[in-house]
Amino acid sequence: MTDMATISGKLGELRAADPDLRIFGASGHRYETGPAADPAVLGRVEDLVGARLPEDYREFVTTVGDGAPGPYYGIKPLTLAVESVTEVWGAATLGADSPLTGDVDFTELLGGPEDWEAHAARLDDDPAYAAGFDRLQETYLFEPWCNGRLPIADYGCGDWLFLVLRGPRRGTMWVDCLSSASGLYCLEVGFGTWYTRWLDDALDRTARGDFAPENAAYSVLRYGDNPRYRLVEPERPIGLA
């Protein structure tokens, strides 16, 4: 279990180390942490889910803060996260099991090229290939693939990180790249590990004064253990997502 006192301490260190808000997203969240989750709100959410929230995330929102600095654009407050689900898919999806077990990569499903530039060119030049991407997007945007998950953070460009609440991969962090017609990917770690790795990386970057983005394949999978994420040479295309 992730130690929340350690997380709070590191957040304080990062806030002091980055007064100019140079870490990506800091100009938005400004290292401000919300109050602990209201027990009544937490109870209503867990009633909708039909189970306790994954323990590391639950402890985070009840001790560190409900809404907080974090990777990309920060951690969503619990109420806003639930609202974003209920407005799009309906509250019942929170209480249904997610069928996700492993990555859903559209390029692999369609037998497309691994090289990003070749993939993009084929989308432009091959109507059948492009139509296949459209069909996959329409399928995976809705039930049952939206079931049992809670938005955690916006990555940007329509991609977002979510936590699986129910089903075989309960407690794991994922990224939804469906708007970019790419797929659904598991980071292969829980919320606490993902968040702690971001903190450690942000502290290291401020110490070195290095705020440049990394050139990586599947950059949305940073802070996880999915082998799709890998650093690549600057002159090479950075791959999907």
ChimeraX commands (.cxc) that place a marker at each C-alpha (Angstrom):
marker #1 position 0.00,0.00,0.00 radius 0.5
marker #1 position 1.26,3.45,-0.94 radius 0.5
marker #1 position 2.12,5.61,2.08 radius 0.5
marker #1 position -0.03,8.73,1.89 radius 0.5
marker #1 position 2.06,10.66,4.42 radius 0.5
marker #1 position 5.03,10.21,2.08 radius 0.5
marker #1 position 2.96,11.40,-0.87 radius 0.5
marker #1 position 1.83,14.50,1.04 radius 0.5
marker #1 position 5.42,15.24,2.01 radius 0.5
marker #1 position 6.66,14.92,-1.57 radius 0.5
marker #1 position 3.85,17.16,-2.80 radius 0.5
marker #1 position 5.04,19.81,-0.35 radius 0.5
marker #1 position 8.60,19.40,-1.62 radius 0.5
marker #1 position 7.48,19.74,-5.22 radius 0.5
marker #1 position 5.38,22.81,-4.49 radius 0.5
marker #1 position 8.42,24.49,-2.92 radius 0.5
marker #1 position 10.80,23.32,-5.66 radius 0.5
marker #1 position 8.69,24.60,-8.57 radius 0.5
marker #1 position 7.55,28.12,-7.66 radius 0.5
marker #1 position 7.52,29.11,-11.33 radius 0.5
marker #1 position 5.12,26.25,-12.16 radius 0.5
marker #1 position 7.32,24.77,-14.88 radius 0.5
marker #1 position 6.22,21.15,-14.50 radius 0.5
marker #1 position 3.62,20.37,-17.18 radius 0.5
marker #1 position 0.10,21.13,-15.92 radius 0.5
marker #1 position 1.26,23.07,-12.86 radius 0.5
marker #1 position 0.05,26.38,-14.26 radius 0.5
marker #1 position -3.46,24.90,-14.07 radius 0.5
marker #1 position -3.53,23.04,-10.75 radius 0.5
marker #1 position -0.87,25.30,-9.12 radius 0.5
marker #1 position -0.12,22.44,-6.69 radius 0.5
marker #1 position -3.40,23.11,-4.90 radius 0.5
marker #1 position -4.98,20.11,-3.18 radius 0.5
marker #1 position -8.69,19.88,-2.45 radius 0.5
marker #1 position -10.13,18.95,0.95 radius 0.5
marker #1 position -10.57,15.32,1.88 radius 0.5
marker #1 position -13.53,13.65,0.19 radius 0.5
marker #1 position -16.82,14.19,2.00 radius 0.5
marker #1 position -17.83,10.85,3.59 radius 0.5
marker #1 position -21.36,11.31,2.27 radius 0.5
marker #1 position -20.09,11.81,-1.28 radius 0.5
marker #1 position -17.78,8.82,-0.94 radius 0.5
marker #1 position -20.69,6.70,0.31 radius 0.5
marker #1 position -22.92,7.70,-2.61 radius 0.5
marker #1 position -20.20,6.89,-5.12 radius 0.5
marker #1 position -19.52,3.49,-3.58 radius 0.5
marker #1 position -23.24,2.77,-3.60 radius 0.5
marker #1 position -23.24,3.44,-7.35 radius 0.5
marker #1 position -20.18,1.25,-7.84 radius 0.5
marker #1 position -21.53,-1.48,-5.58 radius 0.5
marker #1 position -18.11,-1.88,-3.95 radius 0.5
marker #1 position -15.39,0.06,-2.19 radius 0.5
marker #1 position -13.17,2.12,-4.42 radius 0.5
marker #1 position -9.68,0.63,-4.95 radius 0.5
marker #1 position -7.87,1.14,-1.66 radius 0.5
marker #1 position -4.92,3.29,-2.74 radius 0.5
marker #1 position -7.17,5.70,-4.62 radius 0.5
marker #1 position -9.72,5.68,-1.79 radius 0.5
marker #1 position -7.06,6.54,0.78 radius 0.5
marker #1 position -5.70,9.28,-1.48 radius 0.5
marker #1 position -9.02,11.12,-1.81 radius 0.5
marker #1 position -9.78,10.74,1.91 radius 0.5
marker #1 position -6.36,11.84,3.19 radius 0.5
marker #1 position -4.26,13.68,0.58 radius 0.5
marker #1 position -7.16,15.45,-1.09 radius 0.5
marker #1 position -10.15,15.08,-3.37 radius 0.5
marker #1 position -8.79,16.80,-6.46 radius 0.5
marker #1 position -5.03,17.32,-6.48 radius 0.5
marker #1 position -1.90,18.13,-8.46 radius 0.5
marker #1 position -0.87,15.22,-10.59 radius 0.5
marker #1 position 0.25,13.94,-13.96 radius 0.5
marker #1 position -0.79,15.97,-16.99 radius 0.5
marker #1 position -3.71,18.21,-15.93 radius 0.5
marker #1 position -4.04,16.95,-12.36 radius 0.5
marker #1 position -6.33,14.57,-10.49 radius 0.5
marker #1 position -10.05,15.14,-11.00 radius 0.5
marker #1 position -12.24,15.68,-7.90 radius 0.5
marker #1 position -14.39,12.62,-7.26 radius 0.5
marker #1 position -17.70,14.42,-7.86 radius 0.5
marker #1 position -16.56,15.75,-11.24 radius 0.5
marker #1 position -15.20,12.35,-12.23 radius 0.5
marker #1 position -18.54,10.68,-11.47 radius 0.5
marker #1 position -20.47,13.43,-13.25 radius 0.5
marker #1 position -18.39,12.98,-16.39 radius 0.5
marker #1 position -19.35,9.28,-16.42 radius 0.5
marker #1 position -23.04,9.72,-15.66 radius 0.5
marker #1 position -23.51,12.51,-18.20 radius 0.5
marker #1 position -22.07,10.47,-21.06 radius 0.5
marker #1 position -22.88,6.83,-20.25 radius 0.5
marker #1 position -25.25,6.88,-17.27 radius 0.5
marker #1 position -24.71,6.05,-13.61 radius 0.5
marker #1 position -25.43,2.35,-14.11 radius 0.5
marker #1 position -22.14,1.87,-15.95 radius 0.5
marker #1 position -20.24,2.54,-12.72 radius 0.5
marker #1 position -21.81,-0.55,-11.15 radius 0.5
marker #1 position -21.12,-2.89,-14.07 radius 0.5
marker #1 position -17.94,-4.92,-14.52 radius 0.5
marker #1 position -15.36,-3.73,-17.03 radius 0.5
marker #1 position -14.60,-6.48,-19.56 radius 0.5
marker #1 position -11.08,-5.14,-20.13 radius 0.5
marker #1 position -8.29,-7.65,-19.64 radius 0.5
marker #1 position -5.52,-6.31,-21.87 radius 0.5
marker #1 position -4.67,-3.60,-24.36 radius 0.5
marker #1 position -7.03,-2.90,-27.23 radius 0.5
marker #1 position -4.80,-1.55,-30.00 radius 0.5
marker #1 position -6.67,-0.61,-33.16 radius 0.5
marker #1 position -3.61,-0.82,-35.40 radius 0.5
marker #1 position -2.91,-4.37,-34.26 radius 0.5
marker #1 position -6.55,-5.39,-34.69 radius 0.5
marker #1 position -6.52,-4.14,-38.28 radius 0.5
marker #1 position -3.08,-5.48,-39.13 radius 0.5
marker #1 position -1.67,-2.01,-39.65 radius 0.5
marker #1 position 1.99,-0.95,-39.69 radius 0.5
marker #1 position 3.89,-0.32,-36.44 radius 0.5
marker #1 position 5.53,2.81,-37.83 radius 0.5
marker #1 position 3.41,5.86,-36.99 radius 0.5
marker #1 position 4.08,7.72,-40.23 radius 0.5
marker #1 position 3.21,4.66,-42.30 radius 0.5
marker #1 position 0.03,4.21,-40.27 radius 0.5
marker #1 position -0.98,7.87,-40.75 radius 0.5
marker #1 position -0.32,7.65,-44.47 radius 0.5
marker #1 position -2.44,4.52,-44.76 radius 0.5
marker #1 position -5.32,6.24,-42.96 radius 0.5
marker #1 position -5.18,8.94,-45.62 radius 0.5
marker #1 position -4.73,6.63,-48.61 radius 0.5
marker #1 position -6.70,3.47,-47.75 radius 0.5
marker #1 position -10.46,4.08,-47.30 radius 0.5
marker #1 position -11.10,0.52,-46.08 radius 0.5
marker #1 position -8.38,0.85,-43.42 radius 0.5
marker #1 position -9.76,4.20,-42.28 radius 0.5
marker #1 position -13.30,2.77,-42.16 radius 0.5
marker #1 position -12.03,-0.06,-39.97 radius 0.5
marker #1 position -10.69,2.47,-37.48 radius 0.5
marker #1 position -14.04,4.25,-37.47 radius 0.5
marker #1 position -15.89,0.99,-36.75 radius 0.5
marker #1 position -13.58,0.10,-33.88 radius 0.5
marker #1 position -13.95,3.56,-32.39 radius 0.5
marker #1 position -17.75,3.34,-32.54 radius 0.5
marker #1 position -17.67,-0.08,-30.86 radius 0.5
marker #1 position -15.29,0.69,-27.99 radius 0.5
marker #1 position -16.73,4.11,-27.12 radius 0.5
marker #1 position -19.81,2.49,-25.59 radius 0.5
marker #1 position -20.99,-0.39,-23.40 radius 0.5
marker #1 position -19.67,-2.70,-22.23 radius 0.5
marker #1 position -16.26,-1.07,-22.72 radius 0.5
marker #1 position -17.20,2.05,-20.75 radius 0.5
marker #1 position -18.33,-0.01,-17.74 radius 0.5
marker #1 position -16.71,-0.01,-14.33 radius 0.5
marker #1 position -14.24,2.81,-14.74 radius 0.5
marker #1 position -13.62,6.24,-13.27 radius 0.5
marker #1 position -11.83,9.16,-14.98 radius 0.5
marker #1 position -8.71,10.21,-13.06 radius 0.5
marker #1 position -6.81,12.74,-15.20 radius 0.5
marker #1 position -6.96,14.38,-18.62 radius 0.5
marker #1 position -3.91,13.68,-20.77 radius 0.5
marker #1 position -4.93,16.18,-23.46 radius 0.5
marker #1 position -6.09,15.94,-27.10 radius 0.5
marker #1 position -9.10,13.86,-26.03 radius 0.5
marker #1 position -7.07,11.15,-24.25 radius 0.5
marker #1 position -7.59,10.51,-20.53 radius 0.5
marker #1 position -6.47,8.24,-17.72 radius 0.5
marker #1 position -8.98,6.09,-15.84 radius 0.5
marker #1 position -9.09,3.64,-12.94 radius 0.5
marker #1 position -10.90,0.32,-13.33 radius 0.5
marker #1 position -13.37,-0.07,-10.43 radius 0.5
marker #1 position -14.88,-3.46,-11.25 radius 0.5
marker #1 position -13.99,-6.52,-13.27 radius 0.5
marker #1 position -10.89,-8.66,-13.76 radius 0.5
marker #1 position -8.49,-5.69,-13.88 radius 0.5
marker #1 position -9.95,-3.86,-10.87 radius 0.5
marker #1 position -7.51,-1.36,-9.39 radius 0.5
marker #1 position -5.38,-0.85,-12.50 radius 0.5
marker #1 position -4.78,2.44,-14.30 radius 0.5
marker #1 position -5.60,2.68,-18.01 radius 0.5
marker #1 position -5.55,5.29,-20.75 radius 0.5
marker #1 position -8.45,5.92,-23.13 radius 0.5
marker #1 position -7.17,6.97,-26.55 radius 0.5
marker #1 position -10.43,6.30,-28.37 radius 0.5
marker #1 position -10.93,9.89,-29.48 radius 0.5
marker #1 position -7.61,9.69,-31.29 radius 0.5
marker #1 position -8.70,6.34,-32.80 radius 0.5
marker #1 position -5.87,4.46,-31.15 radius 0.5
marker #1 position -7.33,2.21,-28.44 radius 0.5
marker #1 position -7.39,1.39,-24.73 radius 0.5
marker #1 position -4.17,0.61,-22.88 radius 0.5
marker #1 position -3.34,-0.70,-19.40 radius 0.5
marker #1 position -0.48,0.91,-17.50 radius 0.5
marker #1 position -0.16,-2.35,-15.50 radius 0.5
marker #1 position 0.08,-0.49,-12.18 radius 0.5
marker #1 position -2.38,0.85,-9.62 radius 0.5
marker #1 position -3.16,4.46,-8.79 radius 0.5
marker #1 position -0.66,4.74,-5.94 radius 0.5
marker #1 position 2.31,3.49,-7.96 radius 0.5
marker #1 position 1.39,5.65,-10.94 radius 0.5
marker #1 position 1.03,8.78,-8.81 radius 0.5
marker #1 position 4.21,8.17,-6.81 radius 0.5
marker #1 position 6.24,7.70,-9.99 radius 0.5
marker #1 position 4.96,11.02,-11.30 radius 0.5
marker #1 position 5.95,12.72,-8.05 radius 0.5
marker #1 position 9.45,11.24,-8.12 radius 0.5
marker #1 position 9.91,12.19,-11.76 radius 0.5
marker #1 position 8.66,15.74,-11.19 radius 0.5
marker #1 position 11.01,16.20,-8.23 radius 0.5
marker #1 position 13.92,14.87,-10.28 radius 0.5
marker #1 position 13.10,17.20,-13.17 radius 0.5
marker #1 position 12.92,20.27,-10.96 radius 0.5
marker #1 position 16.26,19.34,-9.37 radius 0.5
marker #1 position 17.86,19.08,-12.83 radius 0.5
marker #1 position 15.96,21.96,-14.39 radius 0.5
marker #1 position 14.83,19.65,-17.19 radius 0.5
marker #1 position 11.28,20.33,-18.32 radius 0.5
marker #1 position 11.49,19.16,-21.94 radius 0.5
marker #1 position 9.04,16.43,-23.02 radius 0.5
marker #1 position 10.52,13.00,-23.63 radius 0.5
marker #1 position 10.47,11.44,-27.07 radius 0.5
marker #1 position 8.71,8.15,-26.42 radius 0.5
marker #1 position 6.50,5.58,-28.05 radius 0.5
marker #1 position 3.06,5.44,-26.42 radius 0.5
marker #1 position 3.90,8.42,-24.20 radius 0.5
marker #1 position 0.46,8.15,-22.54 radius 0.5
marker #1 position 1.76,5.04,-20.74 radius 0.5
marker #1 position 4.44,6.89,-18.82 radius 0.5
marker #1 position 4.67,6.04,-15.10 radius 0.5
marker #1 position 3.38,2.53,-15.75 radius 0.5
marker #1 position 4.88,-0.87,-16.56 radius 0.5
marker #1 position 3.39,-1.44,-20.01 radius 0.5
marker #1 position 6.30,-2.34,-22.33 radius 0.5
marker #1 position 4.77,-0.34,-25.18 radius 0.5
marker #1 position 6.13,2.75,-23.46 radius 0.5
marker #1 position 9.76,3.20,-24.42 radius 0.5
marker #1 position 12.11,6.08,-25.08 radius 0.5
marker #1 position 13.12,6.48,-28.71 radius 0.5
marker #1 position 15.79,8.38,-30.59 radius 0.5
marker #1 position 14.76,11.99,-31.36 radius 0.5
marker #1 position 14.84,11.50,-35.14 radius 0.5
marker #1 position 12.43,8.55,-35.00 radius 0.5
marker #1 position 8.60,8.83,-35.04 radius 0.5
marker #1 position 7.21,8.52,-31.53 radius 0.5
marker #1 position 4.45,6.01,-32.27 radius 0.5
marker #1 position 0.77,5.82,-31.41 radius 0.5
marker #1 position -0.70,7.97,-28.63 radius 0.5
marker link #1:1,2 radius 0.2
marker link #1:2,3 radius 0.2
marker link #1:3,4 radius 0.2
marker link #1:4,5 radius 0.2
marker link #1:5,6 radius 0.2
marker link #1:6,7 radius 0.2
marker link #1:7,8 radius 0.2
marker link #1:8,9 radius 0.2
marker link #1:9,10 radius 0.2
marker link #1:10,11 radius 0.2
marker link #1:11,12 radius 0.2
marker link #1:12,13 radius 0.2
marker link #1:13,14 radius 0.2
marker link #1:14,15 radius 0.2
marker link #1:15,16 radius 0.2
marker link #1:16,17 radius 0.2
marker link #1:17,18 radius 0.2
marker link #1:18,19 radius 0.2
marker link #1:19,20 radius 0.2
marker link #1:20,21 radius 0.2
marker link #1:21,22 radius 0.2
marker link #1:22,23 radius 0.2
marker link #1:23,24 radius 0.2
marker link #1:24,25 radius 0.2
marker link #1:25,26 radius 0.2
marker link #1:26,27 radius 0.2
marker link #1:27,28 radius 0.2
marker link #1:28,29 radius 0.2
marker link #1:29,30 radius 0.2
marker link #1:30,31 radius 0.2
marker link #1:31,32 radius 0.2
marker link #1:32,33 radius 0.2
marker link #1:33,34 radius 0.2
marker link #1:34,35 radius 0.2
marker link #1:35,36 radius 0.2
marker link #1:36,37 radius 0.2
marker link #1:37,38 radius 0.2
marker link #1:38,39 radius 0.2
marker link #1:39,40 radius 0.2
marker link #1:40,41 radius 0.2
marker link #1:41,42 radius 0.2
marker link #1:42,43 radius 0.2
marker link #1:43,44 radius 0.2
marker link #1:44,45 radius 0.2
marker link #1:45,46 radius 0.2
marker link #1:46,47 radius 0.2
marker link #1:47,48 radius 0.2
marker link #1:48,49 radius 0.2
marker link #1:49,50 radius 0.2
marker link #1:50,51 radius 0.2
marker link #1:51,52 radius 0.2
marker link #1:52,53 radius 0.2
marker link #1:53,54 radius 0.2
marker link #1:54,55 radius 0.2
marker link #1:55,56 radius 0.2
marker link #1:56,57 radius 0.2
marker link #1:57,58 radius 0.2
marker link #1:58,59 radius 0.2
marker link #1:59,60 radius 0.2
marker link #1:60,61 radius 0.2
marker link #1:61,62 radius 0.2
marker link #1:62,63 radius 0.2
marker link #1:63,64 radius 0.2
marker link #1:64,65 radius 0.2
marker link #1:65,66 radius 0.2
marker link #1:66,67 radius 0.2
marker link #1:67,68 radius 0.2
marker link #1:68,69 radius 0.2
marker link #1:69,70 radius 0.2
marker link #1:70,71 radius 0.2
marker link #1:71,72 radius 0.2
marker link #1:72,73 radius 0.2
marker link #1:73,74 radius 0.2
marker link #1:74,75 radius 0.2
marker link #1:75,76 radius 0.2
marker link #1:76,77 radius 0.2
marker link #1:77,78 radius 0.2
marker link #1:78,79 radius 0.2
marker link #1:79,80 radius 0.2
marker link #1:80,81 radius 0.2
marker link #1:81,82 radius 0.2
marker link #1:82,83 radius 0.2
marker link #1:83,84 radius 0.2
marker link #1:84,85 radius 0.2
marker link #1:85,86 radius 0.2
marker link #1:86,87 radius 0.2
marker link #1:87,88 radius 0.2
marker link #1:88,89 radius 0.2
marker link #1:89,90 radius 0.2
marker link #1:90,91 radius 0.2
marker link #1:91,92 radius 0.2
marker link #1:92,93 radius 0.2
marker link #1:93,94 radius 0.2
marker link #1:94,95 radius 0.2
marker link #1:95,96 radius 0.2
marker link #1:96,97 radius 0.2
marker link #1:97,98 radius 0.2
marker link #1:98,99 radius 0.2
marker link #1:99,100 radius 0.2
marker link #1:100,101 radius 0.2
marker link #1:101,102 radius 0.2
marker link #1:102,103 radius 0.2
marker link #1:103,104 radius 0.2
marker link #1:104,105 radius 0.2
marker link #1:105,106 radius 0.2
marker link #1:106,107 radius 0.2
marker link #1:107,108 radius 0.2
marker link #1:108,109 radius 0.2
marker link #1:109,110 radius 0.2
marker link #1:110,111 radius 0.2
marker link #1:111,112 radius 0.2
marker link #1:112,113 radius 0.2
marker link #1:113,114 radius 0.2
marker link #1:114,115 radius 0.2
marker link #1:115,116 radius 0.2
marker link #1:116,117 radius 0.2
marker link #1:117,118 radius 0.2
marker link #1:118,119 radius 0.2
marker link #1:119,120 radius 0.2
marker link #1:120,121 radius 0.2
marker link #1:121,122 radius 0.2
marker link #1:122,123 radius 0.2
marker link #1:123,124 radius 0.2
marker link #1:124,125 radius 0.2
marker link #1:125,126 radius 0.2
marker link #1:126,127 radius 0.2
marker link #1:127,128 radius 0.2
marker link #1:128,129 radius 0.2
marker link #1:129,130 radius 0.2
marker link #1:130,131 radius 0.2
marker link #1:131,132 radius 0.2
marker link #1:132,133 radius 0.2
marker link #1:133,134 radius 0.2
marker link #1:134,135 radius 0.2
marker link #1:135,136 radius 0.2
marker link #1:136,137 radius 0.2
marker link #1:137,138 radius 0.2
marker link #1:138,139 radius 0.2
marker link #1:139,140 radius 0.2
marker link #1:140,141 radius 0.2
marker link #1:141,142 radius 0.2
marker link #1:142,143 radius 0.2
marker link #1:143,144 radius 0.2
marker link #1:144,145 radius 0.2
marker link #1:145,146 radius 0.2
marker link #1:146,147 radius 0.2
marker link #1:147,148 radius 0.2
marker link #1:148,149 radius 0.2
marker link #1:149,150 radius 0.2
marker link #1:150,151 radius 0.2
marker link #1:151,152 radius 0.2
marker link #1:152,153 radius 0.2
marker link #1:153,154 radius 0.2
marker link #1:154,155 radius 0.2
marker link #1:155,156 radius 0.2
marker link #1:156,157 radius 0.2
marker link #1:157,158 radius 0.2
marker link #1:158,159 radius 0.2
marker link #1:159,160 radius 0.2
marker link #1:160,161 radius 0.2
marker link #1:161,162 radius 0.2
marker link #1:162,163 radius 0.2
marker link #1:163,164 radius 0.2
marker link #1:164,165 radius 0.2
marker link #1:165,166 radius 0.2
marker link #1:166,167 radius 0.2
marker link #1:167,168 radius 0.2
marker link #1:168,169 radius 0.2
marker link #1:169,170 radius 0.2
marker link #1:170,171 radius 0.2
marker link #1:171,172 radius 0.2
marker link #1:172,173 radius 0.2
marker link #1:173,174 radius 0.2
marker link #1:174,175 radius 0.2
marker link #1:175,176 radius 0.2
marker link #1:176,177 radius 0.2
marker link #1:177,178 radius 0.2
marker link #1:178,179 radius 0.2
marker link #1:179,180 radius 0.2
marker link #1:180,181 radius 0.2
marker link #1:181,182 radius 0.2
marker link #1:182,183 radius 0.2
marker link #1:183,184 radius 0.2
marker link #1:184,185 radius 0.2
marker link #1:185,186 radius 0.2
marker link #1:186,187 radius 0.2
marker link #1:187,188 radius 0.2
marker link #1:188,189 radius 0.2
marker link #1:189,190 radius 0.2
marker link #1:190,191 radius 0.2
marker link #1:191,192 radius 0.2
marker link #1:192,193 radius 0.2
marker link #1:193,194 radius 0.2
marker link #1:194,195 radius 0.2
marker link #1:195,196 radius 0.2
marker link #1:196,197 radius 0.2
marker link #1:197,198 radius 0.2
marker link #1:198,199 radius 0.2
marker link #1:199,200 radius 0.2
marker link #1:200,201 radius 0.2
marker link #1:201,202 radius 0.2
marker link #1:202,203 radius 0.2
marker link #1:203,204 radius 0.2
marker link #1:204,205 radius 0.2
marker link #1:205,206 radius 0.2
marker link #1:206,207 radius 0.2
marker link #1:207,208 radius 0.2
marker link #1:208,209 radius 0.2
marker link #1:209,210 radius 0.2
marker link #1:210,211 radius 0.2
marker link #1:211,212 radius 0.2
marker link #1:212,213 radius 0.2
marker link #1:213,214 radius 0.2
marker link #1:214,215 radius 0.2
marker link #1:215,216 radius 0.2
marker link #1:216,217 radius 0.2
marker link #1:217,218 radius 0.2
marker link #1:218,219 radius 0.2
marker link #1:219,220 radius 0.2
marker link #1:220,221 radius 0.2
marker link #1:221,222 radius 0.2
marker link #1:222,223 radius 0.2
marker link #1:223,224 radius 0.2
marker link #1:224,225 radius 0.2
marker link #1:225,226 radius 0.2
marker link #1:226,227 radius 0.2
marker link #1:227,228 radius 0.2
marker link #1:228,229 radius 0.2
marker link #1:229,230 radius 0.2
marker link #1:230,231 radius 0.2
marker link #1:231,232 radius 0.2
marker link #1:232,233 radius 0.2
marker link #1:233,234 radius 0.2
marker link #1:234,235 radius 0.2
marker link #1:235,236 radius 0.2
marker link #1:236,237 radius 0.2
marker link #1:237,238 radius 0.2
marker link #1:238,239 radius 0.2
marker link #1:239,240 radius 0.2
marker link #1:240,241 radius 0.2
view
